[in-house]
Amino acid sequence: MEKRRKRIAVFGCSLTSRYRKYLCRAMNIAAEELDVDLVIFNNYGRIEIKNRQSVDYESELLEYIDLEQFDGIIFDGEGYAVDGVSDKVERKLHGAKCPVVSISSHVDGFYNIEFDDAGGLRAMVEHFINVHHFTRIGFMSGYLTHADAQVRLAEFRAVMKEHGMPQDGVGMFEGDFWYNKGGEAANFFLSLSEWPEAIVCANDYMAISLINALRKRGVRVPEDIAVSGYDGTIEGREFLPHMTSVTRERIDIAKKALKLLVNLAETGEADLNDLKVYPKPIYAQSCGCEPLDYHHVLETVARVHEEKRVMSTALFEAEVAMLKLDKVNSVRAMETVFMENAVNFGEYSSFFLMVHTDAKGVPAYESSFTSPSGNFVPVIWVDKNKEYEKSTHRFSSTSLIPESSSDRCHVYYVMCAQCADKVYGYSVVEMTGKDIFDEFHNVWLHNLSMTLNTLYKNDHINKLIGKLENLSVKDELTGLLNRRGFDDRSRNTIAELNEPMTVCTIVIDMDGLKRINDEIGHHEGDRAIKALADAIKRSCEYGEIAGRAGGDEFYIFAPDHSENRLKRFVERMKACIAEYNSSNRRGYQLDFSYGAYITETDSCGRIEDFLKISDSRMYEQKMTKPGRRR
């Protein structure tokens, strides 16, 4: 029996950020080495730093993920910045039957990869003390409610105390783990009676912001003040001066997590003593340990310029795609636009966009959609390598990913497709290399979701217009055409005649409506009118156009008619009326008078002239009836 490849799920957020995308690369490398499939569920999280916009409804996709399809799960809880979302994901994962390992924060009930955060901070502080012999050291913390900030500050204080220095050094400034507090931090440290010789920052982003602020104030780094960061980000490595920092060794984290889950899935056992990841210090230019390498600087500048050029091109492509999507009027057209223009978020081999269906199979982009059933249908299917058998069947929570015919391992990224307050479904993308897509993928997904939303709204508007148009030409009481609808339909039919044709017009008038209204009531009169209209509908067999002219009078226009068809129509009318009267116990008998006119006409014929003759003949018939009463 062929051994089934293990499938591991990864739950994370903001994975396209420069800090987190290298974790995805590490996961890709480790998955290939261990020959496992990865399904990475990525949340948008926060969008735009200044206004802190969040995608509020994307976590709803959690409800439709069946965890039983996975042999193990990795939880990266550090990136969830929207309140409550991380807790919601944790609750979901606590219900998994397979093992779950947390790689960035300790979660009770999960296996936990422990990162020696304190050890990395200790190594950095002791480097300044033992190698550079600094005694005046400051500390820039992250916001103090964050667990990482608390660990790093506590270790800074412990090391300083062990070396007989004030535990806060020359001073501690609370930052934000981002770029916004560099100016305030510079003012704080430069306002001290003695400047610090070194400042230890709790991450690279704050260190970069601080160095830029010091430079604006005429302070040189490292000549006047040495600065270190933490986390070993690509920004820190590219920044000038190159950042002295501590790496998180993401490849170690990825390998340990995946190896643990594979061993547990295969044997039920794992070495729980091998879950510690140790940091690696990087001693570079910002502390004075590494001279400026001009060749490396030139390479960095060239790479940054190339990235800028690619970014500009990608922006243009995004603008073009948005304009094209604005013209889309169907999901088929949306797929075409995507296939022709999705060239700006990285090389990918497959992309699938799945949308919710309701219990009746109606997709979420149609206005008749009611509520999600847990099933999905594909609306975009891009399979560049022809590895997937395209299926029109519904996907469900147990089969979110299409089945591949290739025998290689796969890494899929799954994201929620939603717009404003409506979740349409999810996307699946498989990249050709080890790296995750860039932010333009998220731009595409937003625009595709908004296009679905536009299709939904347009469908609703078109159906509403159809209803309004229907009301404008339909008689509300009987459901037949009203006078306007009858005239328009009849005139259009005559105008479209390519050659002379025999046509017939019939005018029908109810007998005795006034007596019914006076003696029984107008409600019964309306019932009688509806009964006569129903008899007319049932008698139309040959494409006749029937309408209520008003009150108790009805018009019928029959193209391509004959005496035999007219006779058949009248016979059916009388049979329907007799059937109604046989069961009517309301004190009256339904009856009608009619007048018909058969003639040959071409496209110049006038329906008004034909009806005038039919009306005259109807009146003549009515006048001949004994005991005539309107």
C-alpha positions as CSV (number, residue, x, y, z in Angstrom):
1,M,0.0,0.0,0.0
2,E,1.4,3.4,-1.0
3,K,2.3,5.6,1.9
4,R,0.2,8.7,2.1
5,R,2.1,12.0,2.3
6,K,1.4,13.9,5.6
7,R,-0.5,17.1,5.4
8,I,0.3,19.8,7.9
9,A,-1.8,23.0,8.4
10,V,-0.2,26.3,9.4
11,F,-2.3,29.1,10.9
12,G,-0.8,32.6,10.9
13,C,-1.4,36.2,10.2
14,S,0.3,39.0,8.1
15,L,2.6,36.4,6.6
16,T,3.6,38.7,3.7
17,S,5.3,41.2,6.1
18,R,9.0,41.2,5.6
19,Y,9.5,39.9,9.1
20,R,7.2,36.9,8.7
21,K,7.7,36.0,5.1
22,Y,11.0,34.4,5.9
23,L,9.3,32.1,8.2
24,C,7.2,31.0,5.3
25,R,10.3,30.4,3.3
26,A,11.7,28.3,6.1
27,M,8.5,26.3,6.3
28,N,8.7,25.6,2.5
29,I,12.3,24.4,2.8
30,A,11.5,22.2,5.8
31,A,8.4,20.8,4.2
32,E,10.4,19.7,1.1
33,E,13.1,18.1,3.2
34,L,10.5,16.1,5.2
35,D,8.3,15.5,2.1
36,V,5.1,16.8,3.6
37,D,2.3,19.0,2.2
38,L,1.6,22.3,3.8
39,V,-1.7,24.2,3.8
40,I,-0.9,27.7,5.2
41,F,-4.0,29.7,6.3
42,N,-3.0,33.4,6.3
43,N,-5.1,36.2,7.7
44,Y,-4.8,39.8,6.4
45,G,-4.8,41.1,10.0
46,R,-4.2,44.9,10.2
47,I,-4.2,46.9,7.0
48,E,-2.5,50.3,7.0
49,I,-0.6,51.3,10.1
50,K,-1.9,54.8,10.6
51,N,-5.6,54.1,10.6
52,R,-5.3,50.6,11.9
53,Q,-7.9,49.3,9.5
54,S,-8.7,45.6,10.1
55,V,-10.5,42.9,8.0
56,D,-13.2,42.2,10.5
57,Y,-14.9,39.1,9.0
58,E,-12.1,37.0,7.6
59,S,-11.9,34.8,10.6
60,E,-15.4,33.4,9.7
61,L,-13.5,31.1,7.3
62,L,-12.5,29.2,10.4
63,E,-16.0,27.8,10.7
64,Y,-15.6,25.9,7.4
65,I,-12.1,24.3,8.0
66,D,-12.3,20.6,8.9
67,L,-9.2,20.0,11.0
68,E,-9.6,16.2,10.6
69,Q,-8.0,16.4,7.1
70,F,-4.6,17.3,8.7
71,D,-2.0,15.2,10.4
72,G,-0.7,18.1,12.4
73,I,-1.1,21.8,12.9
74,I,1.4,24.7,13.5
75,F,0.1,27.8,15.2
76,D,2.0,31.1,14.8
77,G,0.0,33.3,17.1
78,E,2.4,36.3,17.1
79,G,1.1,38.0,14.0
80,Y,-2.5,38.3,15.0
81,A,-3.0,42.0,15.8
82,V,-6.8,42.2,15.7
83,D,-8.3,41.8,19.1
84,G,-9.9,38.4,19.7
85,V,-8.8,36.7,16.5
86,S,-5.9,34.9,18.0
87,D,-8.1,33.6,20.8
88,K,-10.7,32.5,18.2
89,V,-8.1,30.5,16.3
90,E,-6.8,29.0,19.5
91,R,-10.3,27.8,20.5
92,K,-10.7,26.2,17.0
93,L,-7.3,24.5,17.2
94,H,-8.0,23.1,20.7
95,G,-10.7,21.1,19.1
96,A,-8.3,19.3,16.7
97,K,-7.7,15.6,17.1
98,C,-4.2,15.9,15.6
99,P,-1.3,17.4,17.5
100,V,-0.8,21.2,17.5
101,V,2.5,23.0,18.0
102,S,2.8,26.7,18.8
103,I,6.0,28.3,17.5
104,S,5.8,31.9,18.7
105,S,4.0,32.0,22.0
106,H,3.3,29.5,24.8
107,V,-0.2,28.0,24.6
108,D,-1.4,25.5,27.3
109,G,-2.5,22.3,25.7
110,F,-0.3,22.6,22.6
111,Y,3.3,21.5,22.1
112,N,5.4,24.6,22.2
113,I,8.7,25.5,20.4
114,E,10.5,27.6,23.1
115,F,12.7,30.4,21.8
116,D,15.4,31.5,24.2
117,D,14.4,35.1,23.9
118,A,16.1,36.0,27.2
119,G,19.3,34.3,26.1
120,G,19.5,36.4,23.0
121,L,19.0,39.7,24.9
122,R,21.6,38.6,27.5
123,A,24.2,37.9,24.7
124,M,23.7,41.4,23.3
125,V,24.0,43.2,26.6
126,E,27.0,41.2,27.7
127,H,28.6,41.9,24.3
128,F,28.4,45.7,25.0
129,I,29.7,45.2,28.5
130,N,32.5,42.5,27.9
131,V,33.6,43.4,24.4
132,H,33.1,47.1,24.2
133,H,33.4,47.8,27.9
134,F,30.4,50.1,27.9
135,T,29.0,51.1,31.3
136,R,26.4,53.6,30.2
137,I,23.8,51.5,28.4
138,G,20.2,52.5,27.7
139,F,17.2,50.3,26.8
140,M,14.4,50.9,24.3
141,S,11.6,48.5,25.1
142,G,8.5,47.5,23.0
143,Y,5.1,48.4,24.5
144,L,5.1,46.9,27.9
145,T,1.9,45.0,27.6
146,H,3.5,42.7,25.0
147,A,4.9,39.4,26.3
148,D,8.1,39.7,24.3
149,A,8.7,43.2,25.6
150,Q,8.3,42.0,29.2
151,V,10.8,39.1,28.7
152,R,13.5,41.3,27.1
153,L,13.2,44.1,29.6
154,A,13.4,41.7,32.5
155,E,16.5,40.1,31.1
156,F,18.1,43.5,30.4
157,R,17.5,44.4,34.0
158,A,18.9,41.1,35.3
159,V,22.1,41.3,33.3
160,M,22.7,45.0,34.3
161,K,22.2,44.1,38.0
162,E,24.6,41.1,37.7
163,H,27.3,43.4,36.5
164,G,26.7,45.9,39.3
165,M,25.0,48.6,37.1
166,P,21.6,50.2,37.6
167,Q,18.9,47.8,36.4
168,D,17.5,50.3,33.9
169,G,21.0,51.4,32.9
170,V,21.0,55.1,32.0
171,G,17.3,54.9,31.3
172,M,14.5,52.9,29.8
173,F,12.2,54.2,27.1
174,E,8.9,52.4,26.1
175,G,8.6,52.2,22.4
176,D,6.0,50.5,20.1
177,F,7.9,47.7,18.3
178,W,7.6,49.9,15.1
179,Y,9.0,53.0,13.5
180,N,6.9,55.7,15.3
181,K,8.8,56.3,18.5
182,G,12.4,56.9,17.3
183,G,12.3,60.7,17.6
184,E,10.8,60.6,21.1
185,A,13.4,58.0,22.1
186,A,16.3,60.1,20.7
187,N,15.1,63.1,22.6
188,F,14.8,61.1,25.8
189,F,18.4,59.6,25.7
190,L,20.0,62.8,24.5
191,S,18.4,64.8,27.3
192,L,20.2,62.7,29.9
193,S,23.1,64.4,31.8
194,E,25.5,61.9,30.1
195,W,24.6,60.3,26.8
196,P,24.6,56.5,26.8
197,E,27.5,54.8,25.1
198,A,25.1,52.2,23.7
199,I,21.3,51.7,23.4
200,V,19.8,48.2,23.3
201,C,16.5,48.1,21.3
202,A,14.0,45.4,21.7
203,N,13.6,44.9,18.0
204,D,15.2,46.1,14.7
205,Y,12.4,48.4,13.6
206,M,12.7,50.6,16.7
207,A,16.5,50.5,16.3
208,I,16.3,51.7,12.7
209,S,13.9,54.5,13.7
210,L,16.2,55.5,16.6
211,I,19.3,55.6,14.4
212,N,17.5,57.8,11.8
213,A,16.4,60.1,14.6
214,L,19.9,60.3,16.1
215,R,21.4,61.0,12.6
216,K,19.0,64.0,12.2
217,R,20.2,65.4,15.5
218,G,23.9,65.1,14.4
219,V,24.7,62.0,16.5
220,R,26.8,59.3,14.7
221,V,26.2,55.6,15.1
222,P,28.3,53.8,16.2
223,E,31.0,56.5,16.7
224,D,29.0,58.5,19.3
225,I,26.4,56.0,20.4
226,A,26.3,52.3,19.5
227,V,22.8,50.8,18.8
228,S,21.6,47.2,18.6
229,G,18.3,45.7,17.5
230,Y,16.7,42.3,17.9
231,D,15.0,39.7,15.6
232,G,17.6,39.8,12.7
233,T,15.2,41.3,10.1
234,I,16.1,41.8,6.5
235,E,15.5,45.5,7.0
236,G,18.2,45.5,9.7
237,R,20.7,43.7,7.4
238,E,20.1,46.1,4.5
239,F,20.1,49.3,6.7
240,L,23.2,51.4,6.9
241,P,24.9,51.0,9.2
242,H,24.1,47.2,9.2
243,M,22.3,46.3,12.3
244,T,23.8,44.5,15.2
245,S,21.0,42.2,16.2
246,V,19.9,38.7,17.3
247,T,18.2,36.3,14.8
248,R,15.3,34.0,15.6
249,E,16.7,31.2,13.4
250,R,13.5,30.6,11.6
251,I,14.7,27.6,9.8
252,D,15.4,25.8,13.1
253,I,11.9,26.7,14.3
254,A,10.3,25.3,11.0
255,K,12.3,22.1,11.0
256,K,11.7,21.4,14.7
257,A,8.0,22.0,14.4
258,L,7.5,19.9,11.3
259,K,9.7,17.1,12.5
260,L,7.8,17.0,15.8
261,L,4.4,16.7,14.0
262,V,5.7,14.1,11.4
263,N,7.1,11.9,14.2
264,L,3.9,12.2,16.2
265,A,1.8,11.3,13.2
266,E,4.0,8.3,12.3
267,T,5.0,6.9,15.6
268,G,3.0,8.7,18.2
269,E,6.3,9.6,19.9
270,A,8.6,12.6,19.7
271,D,11.7,14.0,21.5
272,L,10.1,16.8,23.6
273,N,13.6,17.8,24.8
274,D,14.4,19.0,21.2
275,L,11.9,21.9,21.2
276,K,14.3,24.7,22.2
277,V,15.5,27.2,19.6
278,Y,18.6,29.3,20.4
279,P,19.2,32.7,19.0
280,K,22.3,33.7,17.0
281,P,23.9,37.1,17.6
282,I,24.9,39.2,14.6
283,Y,27.6,41.7,15.5
284,A,27.7,44.2,12.7
285,Q,28.3,47.9,12.0
286,S,25.8,49.6,14.3
287,C,27.9,48.6,17.3
288,G,31.3,49.1,15.6
289,C,32.2,45.4,15.2
290,E,32.1,45.2,11.5
291,P,33.7,47.7,9.1
292,L,31.7,49.2,6.3
293,D,31.8,46.9,3.3
294,Y,31.4,49.1,0.2
295,H,30.9,46.2,-2.1
296,H,28.1,45.0,0.0
297,V,26.6,48.5,0.2
298,L,26.7,48.8,-3.6
299,E,25.0,45.4,-4.0
300,T,22.3,46.5,-1.5
301,V,21.7,49.8,-3.3
302,A,21.5,48.0,-6.6
303,R,19.0,45.4,-5.2
304,V,16.9,48.2,-3.6
305,H,16.8,50.1,-7.0
306,E,15.7,46.9,-8.7
307,E,13.0,46.2,-6.1
308,K,11.8,49.8,-6.6
309,R,11.6,49.3,-10.4
310,V,9.7,46.0,-10.0
311,M,7.4,47.7,-7.5
312,S,6.7,50.5,-9.9
313,T,5.9,48.0,-12.6
314,A,3.7,46.0,-10.3
315,L,1.8,49.2,-9.3
316,F,1.0,49.9,-13.0
317,E,-0.1,46.3,-13.5
318,A,-2.4,46.6,-10.4
319,E,-3.9,49.8,-11.8
320,V,-4.6,48.2,-15.2
321,A,-6.1,45.2,-13.5
322,M,-8.4,47.3,-11.4
323,L,-9.7,49.2,-14.5
324,K,-10.3,45.9,-16.3
325,L,-12.1,44.4,-13.3
326,D,-14.3,47.4,-13.2
327,K,-15.7,46.4,-16.6
328,V,-16.4,42.8,-15.6
329,N,-20.0,41.6,-15.7
330,S,-19.6,37.9,-15.0
331,V,-17.4,35.5,-13.1
332,R,-16.1,34.1,-16.4
333,A,-14.9,37.5,-17.4
334,M,-13.3,37.9,-14.0
335,E,-11.4,34.7,-14.5
336,T,-10.1,36.0,-17.9
337,V,-8.9,39.3,-16.4
338,F,-7.1,37.4,-13.6
339,M,-5.4,34.9,-16.0
340,E,-4.2,37.7,-18.3
341,N,-3.1,40.2,-15.7
342,A,-2.1,38.4,-12.5
343,V,1.7,38.9,-13.0
344,N,2.7,41.2,-10.2
345,F,2.7,39.1,-7.0
346,G,5.3,36.5,-7.9
347,E,5.4,33.3,-9.9
348,Y,2.6,30.9,-9.1
349,S,1.7,27.5,-10.6
350,S,-2.0,27.4,-9.6
351,F,-4.7,29.7,-8.2
352,F,-8.2,28.8,-7.3
353,L,-11.0,31.1,-6.1
354,M,-13.9,29.3,-4.3
355,V,-17.2,30.9,-3.4
356,H,-19.9,29.9,-0.9
357,T,-23.1,28.3,-2.1
358,D,-26.3,28.1,-0.2
359,A,-28.4,24.9,0.3
360,K,-29.9,25.3,-3.2
361,G,-26.5,25.6,-4.8
362,V,-26.8,29.4,-5.5
363,P,-23.4,31.1,-5.4
364,A,-22.7,34.0,-3.0
365,Y,-22.3,36.5,-5.8
366,E,-26.0,36.1,-6.8
367,S,-28.6,38.1,-5.0
368,S,-30.8,35.1,-4.4
369,F,-28.1,33.6,-2.2
370,T,-29.4,33.0,1.3
371,S,-26.7,31.7,3.7
372,P,-23.6,29.5,3.5
373,S,-24.1,25.8,3.4
374,G,-20.5,24.8,3.9
375,N,-20.1,24.0,0.2
376,F,-18.0,26.0,-2.3
377,V,-17.8,26.2,-6.1
378,P,-14.7,27.4,-8.1
379,V,-15.1,30.6,-10.1
380,I,-11.4,31.1,-11.0
381,W,-9.4,28.0,-11.9
382,V,-5.8,28.6,-13.0
383,D,-3.7,25.4,-13.3
384,K,-0.6,26.3,-15.3
385,N,1.0,22.8,-15.1
386,K,-2.2,20.9,-15.6
387,E,-1.8,19.1,-12.3
388,Y,-5.4,19.3,-11.2
389,E,-8.5,17.8,-12.7
390,K,-10.9,20.7,-13.0
391,S,-14.2,19.8,-11.3
392,T,-17.5,21.5,-11.2
393,H,-18.5,19.6,-8.1
394,R,-18.8,21.5,-4.8
395,F,-15.9,21.7,-2.5
396,S,-16.5,21.4,1.2
397,S,-14.8,21.8,4.6
398,T,-13.3,18.3,4.2
399,S,-11.9,19.1,0.7
400,L,-10.9,22.7,0.5
401,I,-7.9,22.0,-1.7
402,P,-8.3,20.4,-5.2
403,E,-6.7,17.0,-5.7
404,S,-3.3,17.1,-7.5
405,S,-2.1,14.3,-9.8
406,S,1.6,15.1,-9.2
407,D,3.7,13.2,-6.7
408,R,5.7,16.1,-5.4
409,C,5.0,17.8,-2.1
410,H,2.8,21.0,-2.2
411,V,2.6,24.2,-0.2
412,Y,-0.7,26.0,-0.5
413,Y,-1.7,29.4,0.9
414,V,-5.3,29.9,1.8
415,M,-6.9,33.2,2.4
416,C,-10.4,34.5,3.0
417,A,-12.1,36.3,0.1
418,Q,-14.3,39.0,1.6
419,C,-15.5,42.5,1.1
420,A,-16.8,44.9,3.8
421,D,-19.2,42.8,5.8
422,K,-19.7,39.9,3.4
423,V,-17.5,36.8,3.1
424,Y,-17.6,35.3,-0.4
425,G,-15.3,32.3,0.1
426,Y,-11.5,31.7,-0.1
427,S,-8.6,31.6,-2.4
428,V,-5.9,28.9,-2.8
429,V,-2.5,29.8,-4.4
430,E,0.6,27.7,-4.9
431,M,3.8,29.5,-5.6
432,T,6.6,28.1,-7.9
433,G,9.4,29.0,-5.5
434,K,10.0,28.8,-1.8
435,D,8.9,32.4,-1.1
436,I,5.4,33.5,-0.3
437,F,3.6,35.9,-2.6
438,D,4.0,39.6,-2.0
439,E,1.3,42.2,-1.0
440,F,0.0,42.5,-4.5
441,H,-1.6,39.1,-4.1
442,N,-3.6,40.6,-1.3
443,V,-4.5,43.6,-3.5
444,W,-5.7,41.1,-6.1
445,L,-7.8,39.2,-3.6
446,H,-9.4,42.4,-2.3
447,N,-10.2,43.5,-5.9
448,L,-11.6,40.1,-6.8
449,S,-13.8,40.2,-3.7
450,M,-15.0,43.7,-4.5
451,T,-15.7,42.5,-8.1
452,L,-17.8,39.7,-6.6
453,N,-19.5,42.3,-4.5
454,T,-20.2,44.4,-7.5
455,L,-21.7,41.4,-9.4
456,Y,-23.8,40.7,-6.3
457,K,-25.1,44.2,-6.2
458,N,-25.7,44.4,-10.0
459,D,-27.6,41.1,-9.9
460,H,-29.8,42.5,-7.1
461,I,-30.3,45.8,-9.0
462,N,-31.1,44.0,-12.3
463,K,-33.6,41.7,-10.6
464,L,-35.1,44.7,-8.9
465,I,-35.3,46.5,-12.2
466,G,-36.9,43.4,-13.7
467,K,-39.5,43.4,-11.0
468,L,-40.2,47.1,-11.5
469,E,-40.4,46.6,-15.2
470,N,-42.7,43.7,-14.7
471,L,-44.9,45.8,-12.4
472,S,-45.1,48.5,-15.0
473,V,-46.5,46.2,-17.7
474,K,-48.3,43.7,-15.5
475,D,-51.8,43.9,-14.0
476,E,-51.5,43.5,-10.2
477,L,-54.9,41.8,-9.7
478,T,-54.8,39.2,-12.5
479,G,-51.1,38.8,-13.4
480,L,-51.9,39.5,-17.1
481,L,-50.4,42.3,-19.0
482,N,-51.8,45.7,-18.3
483,R,-53.0,48.0,-21.1
484,R,-49.5,49.4,-21.6
485,G,-47.8,46.0,-21.6
486,F,-50.4,44.6,-24.0
487,D,-50.1,47.5,-26.4
488,D,-46.2,47.4,-26.3
489,R,-46.0,43.7,-26.8
490,S,-48.6,43.6,-29.6
491,R,-47.1,46.6,-31.5
492,N,-43.6,45.1,-31.3
493,T,-44.9,41.7,-32.6
494,I,-46.6,43.4,-35.6
495,A,-43.5,45.6,-36.3
496,E,-41.3,42.6,-36.4
497,L,-43.3,40.8,-39.1
498,N,-41.2,40.1,-42.2
499,E,-44.2,39.1,-44.4
500,P,-48.0,39.3,-44.2
501,M,-49.6,37.1,-41.6
502,T,-53.1,36.2,-40.5
503,V,-53.7,37.6,-37.0
504,C,-56.7,37.8,-34.6
505,T,-57.8,40.2,-32.0
506,I,-60.3,39.4,-29.3
507,V,-62.1,41.7,-26.9
508,I,-63.7,40.0,-23.8
509,D,-66.0,41.7,-21.4
510,M,-67.4,40.1,-18.2
511,D,-71.2,40.0,-17.9
512,G,-72.9,41.1,-14.7
513,L,-69.9,42.6,-12.8
514,K,-71.9,45.6,-11.6
515,R,-74.5,43.2,-10.0
516,I,-71.8,41.2,-8.3
517,N,-70.2,44.4,-6.9
518,D,-73.5,45.9,-5.8
519,E,-75.1,42.8,-4.2
520,I,-72.1,40.8,-2.9
521,G,-69.3,43.3,-2.7
522,H,-66.2,44.6,-4.6
523,H,-64.1,41.9,-3.1
524,E,-66.2,39.3,-4.8
525,G,-66.1,41.3,-8.0
526,D,-62.3,41.2,-7.9
527,R,-62.5,37.4,-7.4
528,A,-64.7,37.1,-10.4
529,I,-62.3,39.2,-12.5
530,K,-59.4,37.0,-11.5
531,A,-61.5,33.9,-12.3
532,L,-62.1,35.2,-15.8
533,A,-58.4,36.1,-16.2
534,D,-57.5,32.6,-15.2
535,A,-59.8,31.2,-17.8
536,I,-58.2,33.4,-20.4
537,K,-54.7,32.2,-19.4
538,R,-55.7,28.6,-19.6
539,S,-57.3,29.1,-23.0
540,C,-54.2,30.6,-24.6
541,E,-52.4,27.7,-26.5
542,Y,-50.8,29.3,-29.5
543,G,-48.7,32.2,-28.2
544,E,-51.6,34.6,-27.7
545,I,-50.8,37.9,-26.0
546,A,-53.4,38.6,-23.3
547,G,-54.0,41.7,-21.2
548,R,-56.5,43.4,-19.0
549,A,-57.5,46.7,-20.6
550,G,-59.1,47.9,-17.4
551,G,-62.1,47.0,-15.2
552,D,-63.7,43.9,-16.6
553,E,-62.4,44.2,-20.1
554,F,-59.7,42.1,-21.6
555,Y,-57.7,42.2,-24.9
556,I,-56.1,39.3,-26.8
557,F,-53.8,39.5,-29.8
558,A,-53.1,36.2,-31.5
559,P,-50.4,36.2,-34.3
560,D,-50.4,33.5,-36.9
561,H,-54.1,32.6,-36.1
562,S,-57.0,31.0,-37.9
563,E,-60.8,30.4,-37.6
564,N,-60.1,26.9,-36.1
565,R,-57.8,28.3,-33.5
566,L,-60.3,31.0,-32.6
567,K,-63.0,28.3,-32.3
568,R,-60.7,26.3,-30.1
569,F,-60.0,29.3,-27.9
570,V,-63.7,30.1,-27.4
571,E,-64.5,26.5,-26.6
572,R,-61.8,26.3,-23.9
573,M,-63.0,29.6,-22.4
574,K,-66.6,28.3,-22.1
575,A,-65.3,25.0,-20.6
576,C,-63.2,26.9,-18.0
577,I,-66.1,29.1,-17.1
578,A,-68.5,26.1,-16.7
579,E,-65.9,24.4,-14.5
580,Y,-65.8,27.6,-12.3
581,N,-69.5,27.9,-12.1
582,S,-70.0,24.3,-11.1
583,S,-68.2,24.9,-7.9
584,N,-69.2,28.5,-7.3
585,R,-71.6,28.9,-4.3
586,R,-71.5,32.6,-4.0
587,G,-74.8,33.4,-5.6
588,Y,-73.8,34.3,-9.2
589,Q,-72.8,32.6,-12.5
590,L,-69.7,33.9,-14.3
591,D,-70.2,34.7,-18.0
592,F,-68.6,36.8,-20.7
593,S,-69.2,38.4,-24.1
594,Y,-66.5,38.5,-26.8
595,G,-65.8,39.9,-30.2
596,A,-63.2,38.7,-32.6
597,Y,-61.6,40.0,-35.7
598,I,-59.4,37.9,-38.0
599,T,-57.4,39.7,-40.7
600,E,-54.2,39.6,-42.7
601,T,-51.6,42.3,-41.8
602,D,-48.0,43.3,-42.4
603,S,-45.6,45.3,-40.2
604,C,-47.6,48.4,-40.9
605,G,-50.8,47.1,-39.2
606,R,-52.3,49.0,-36.3
607,I,-53.5,47.1,-33.3
608,E,-55.8,49.9,-32.4
609,D,-57.8,49.5,-35.6
610,F,-58.1,45.7,-35.1
611,L,-59.3,46.1,-31.5
612,K,-61.8,48.7,-32.5
613,I,-63.5,46.2,-34.7
614,S,-63.3,43.4,-32.1
615,D,-64.8,45.7,-29.5
616,S,-67.7,46.6,-31.7
617,R,-68.5,43.0,-32.3
618,M,-68.2,42.2,-28.6
619,Y,-70.7,45.0,-27.9
620,E,-73.1,43.6,-30.5
621,Q,-72.9,40.1,-28.9
622,K,-73.5,41.5,-25.5
623,M,-76.6,43.5,-26.6
624,T,-78.2,40.3,-27.9
625,K,-78.1,38.5,-24.6
626,P,-81.5,38.2,-22.8
627,G,-81.7,40.0,-19.5
628,R,-78.5,41.9,-20.2
629,R,-77.1,43.6,-17.1
630,R,-73.7,45.1,-16.7
